Amino acid sequence: MRKIINDADNVVQEMMEGYVSAYSRYYRKHPEVNGVILKQRRKDKVGLVIGGGSGHEPMFSGFVGKGLADAAACGNIFASPDPNTIYETAKAVDNGKGVLFVYGCYAGDNLNFDMGEEFLNDDGIRTAHVRVWDDVASAPRDRISDRRGIAGDVFVVKTAGAACDAGLDLEEVTRIAEKARDNTNTIGVATAPAQLPGVDKPIFELGEEEIEYGMGLHGERGVLRTKWEPADVLAEKMYEQIKEDTGLGEGEEVCVLVNGLGSTTITELAIVFRKVKELLDKDGVKVYDTDLNHYCTSQEMGGFSITLFRLDEELKKYYDMPCYSPYYAKGELTGSAYEAEDEEAEAEPEDTGDEAGGEEEPALSRSKKGPITELTAEDAREMLIYIADKVIAKKPYLTEIDSAIGDGDHGIGMAGGMKKARAKLLRMKGEENVYAIFEAAGKAMLLSMGGASGVIFGSLYLAGARDTEPAASITAGELAKMERKSLAAIKERGKAEVGDKTMVDALTPAVEAMEANSGKGLLEMMKAAEEAARQGVEDTKNYVAKFGRAKSLMERAIGYQDAGATSVWLIFQGMREFIEG
């Protein structure tokens, strides 16, 4: 499928430039990161920052507005924003009253927003967060915090924005946003796949007569693939699942959102609502308000979701408060309660640095001949540049693997992070501390990639090198020690263990192989580590995913290898190739 774009690597940047330019009356772009900031907003209140991956427009940037969010931190397509984007965006709207974050519950978002909050807390800025987990198909109620956030974001952001504008303190705003979250439930169905910009295949495949029931917002597989069914049959099945999950009953009051996932028409959404309204009336549930629209999309994916937002008098009060953005509005806003923010000069476009040229296998370039026995700072710099080029070249391969049971963004994220690391390393020629090389590359990845991969793979280089005494070169044993330290930090941050179908399944045996073979020298150690990582990748085919977007698939994820583990293997393969020469 052809997309109306220029360069796939510049989609988010150019989309944001166009969006902010089109609505410059309301928004400005943060000068340093992909943050959309409301120009006219109340200053004496808790700041509300939302965010997540791009590609779901108008969510998230389209829900920045009066009575809504003050800013949105935007990541790459289907990937969470990185910690620095979150930190800088929130800092720009902090008024001294604290900042509340609202975002969907995904591993990458959770990790990156947590780290962004840590940075803000270090600056003395109080923060809180509410993770939206409205997707009833993605996990049972007794594991509700494992559920995904999908179209229910709309009601939680609306309520949280009203509570912030009412002047409530951070604790009270958080309580009300959590209450809205806990009364919001959604289920979705896909009828046609989506395709990521720059990728030549859709993120999943559906036959002409098939639908995916319980599909996630990023193309994550649903709970059931079944034959095509009429709108009334689908709507009733989806409504009954929400009703069973929530215990919704006679005398209650709800708002209804029938949300199109990208290519489904308003005509179809209206037909679905017709049946939902019939079922609600039959059960004695009053419909307070209804929306038929495309708020949380997945590129051109076909399909829709149904969201029910249960109301009481408190929630109704905040839902009824006026709000306005170019894509979402309720009530009437005169603007009299808002103080205009001073216009800020437009920033120069961000310098993206040097990039690798193309996606072919990289040529090995070293300043030494023969196998390396100790890794100097210059060796490490050249090695990490080579690995970056290797991973960038493997972007289509990693995208294909991730598309099988994920959302297909892993290759894009890894290539983007490696380009940032490469650009940083190209400017570090002459650095004499080998650990500084690893730390700089890891930090460049962590602060640029977004998604769970940014925090995790950035830590692969960064965590082991941080707080280590400077050294001009390191031995096999010292490299093994560094990677053990990185592994410990990754497991502490991500909570994954061997068998959870993550990158830890490849990294753990690789580190163990390094420790067992470090006495044999650098090359033999890396040969053993590469083979252990490769076997770890194979082993992930036998596991049920415990983390990430594949976790809702349960046994349906068996038979597929993990994309993160595959990237670990490629990195260790690159290290071995470079050391061997």
Secondary structure, DSSP 8 states (H G I E B T S, - for coil): ---S-S-GGGHHHHHHHHHHHHTTTTEEE-SSSSEEEESB--SSS-EEEEEEEESSTTTTGGGBSBTSBSEEEEEEETS---HHHHHHHHHHH--SS-EEEEEE--HHHHHHHHHHHHHHHHTT--EEEEEE--BTTSS-GGGGGGS---TTHHHHHHHHHHHHHTT--HHHHHHHHHHHHHTEEEEEEEEE----TT-SS-SS---TTEEEET--TTS---SEEEE---HHHHHHHHHHHHHHHHT--TT-EEEEEEEE-BS--HHHHHHHHHHHHHHHHHHT-EEEEEEEE-SS--TTBEEEEEEEEEE-HHHHHHHHS-EEETTEEES---STT--B-----------------SSS------SS-S--SSEEHHHHHHHHHHHHHHHHHTHHHHHHHHHHHS-S-HHHHHHHHHHHHHHHHHT-TT---HHHHHHHHHHHHHHHH-HHHHHHHHHHHHHHHTT----SEE-HHHHHHHHHHHHHHHHHHH---TTSSSTHHHHHHHHHHHHHHGGG-HHHHHHHHHHHHHHHHHHHTT----SSTTGGGGGGGTTS--HHHHHHHHHHHHHHHHHH-
